[in-house]
Amino acid sequence: MIGRLTGQLLVKQAPELLIGVQGVGYEVQVSMTTYFTLPPMGETVTLHTHFLVREDAQQLFGFASDEERALFRALIRVSGVGPKMALAILSGMTAEEFVRCVRSGDTQTLTRLPGVGKKTAERLLVEMRDRLAGWHPTAGDMTAVPGPANHSLDATEEAESALVALGYKPQEAARMVSGARADAGDVASSEELIRLALKSSVRSKN
């Protein structure tokens, strides 16, 4: 089991990272909440990790806080919720916002996330309510701070690719990023575009 990883941030291509540790490169998938807190490439990063082994794949997921990792682990125990959907949930809202949805029975907000239909949202409320009974996240753990820009790829292309990886359809991702670009301007980084696109998607469905 790999529970914690500290190394050099070699590649940032949302939602995937490559972290170098003593000559070994670890591919790590992260939520956008964690992605926005990352340091510039080349600097040292520490992530709480969850190592998932399946017959056809071995995947490593990374989180900026232990609380976010705990929520991810609780989510993938819900029937019908896999790692991809769990990352999409943690990318579309903070852990604190998700807990608030569960406690208030807010299925409408949950169904705005990619891949989360009405039945899945209802199942999340039922199965997560007891697991979150003692959840008291700190404000610092739930705050996502945009990281430095990564210009290794075209920002628009990278933002669209990240949204597709999170479960949005290509046409929808392109529309979301186009709207974010109109708000942010031509100099916006991919991180800024992703963050604005996710926020505008939730607002547009209110």
Buried (B, 14 or more C-beta within 10 A) or exposed (E): EEEEBEBBBBBBBBBBBBBBEEEEBBEBBBBBBBBBBBEEBEEEBEBBBBEBEEEEEEBBBBBBBEBBBBBBBBBBEBEEBEBBBBBBBBBBBBBBBBBBBBBEEBBEBBBBBBBBEEEBBBBBBEBBEEBBEEBEBEEEBBBBEBBEBBEEBEBBEBBBBBBBBBBBEEEBBBBBBBBBBEEBEEEBBBBBBBBBBBBBBBEEEE
